[in-house]
Amino acid sequence: MEPIFVIRLPLAKPLFDRWQAQPDLLLRLMSKEQMEALDGFIVDRLADRDGGPGISARNIDKLRFDDALRNGSFRLHFQIDRRYCCSDVTSCSDDYIDFTFDYDGDVIVAQGSYFQWDLDN
């Protein structure tokens, strides 16, 4: 079974409604510890950890919510940055995680898994 990352975040209805109009708001509401855990989750799944990979340039899009079912989905985009100190070379690549979430009792519970697709043929 693939590892899953879970985001649990209290989100009162007015804030939840604001999030629907401003998807990146979720990233600003997450604690520093949650962001560090998310970054660690991603880095831990990288096949190649050369260049000291770090996560940056996060944003959310494709936010959908079904009011009747009280669930939805969103896509978290991010960059994987690397710096190879010996050669003074930097690189970055874009990737994403698709999350599904439930919203009940003023709490959002989102779950997503990450698998890095590397083509090396």
Stockholm file with secondary structure:
# STOCKHOLM 1.0

chainA/1-121         MEPIFVIRLPLAKPLFDRWQAQPDLLLRLMSKEQMEALDGFIVDRLADRDGGPGISARNIDKLRFDDALRNGSFRLHFQIDRRYCCSDVTSCSDDYIDFTFDYDGDVIVAQGSYFQWDLDN
#=GR chainA/1-121 SS CCCCEEEEEECCHHHHHHHHHCTTHHHHHSCHHHHHHHHHHHHHTCSCCTTCCEEEEEEEEEEEEETTTTEEEEEEEEEEEEEETTTTEEEEEEEEEEEEEEEETTEEEEEECCCCCCCCC
#=GC SS_cons         CCCCEEEEEECCHHHHHHHHHCTTHHHHHSCHHHHHHHHHHHHHTCSCCTTCCEEEEEEEEEEEEETTTTEEEEEEEEEEEEEETTTTEEEEEEEEEEEEEEEETTEEEEEECCCCCCCCC
//
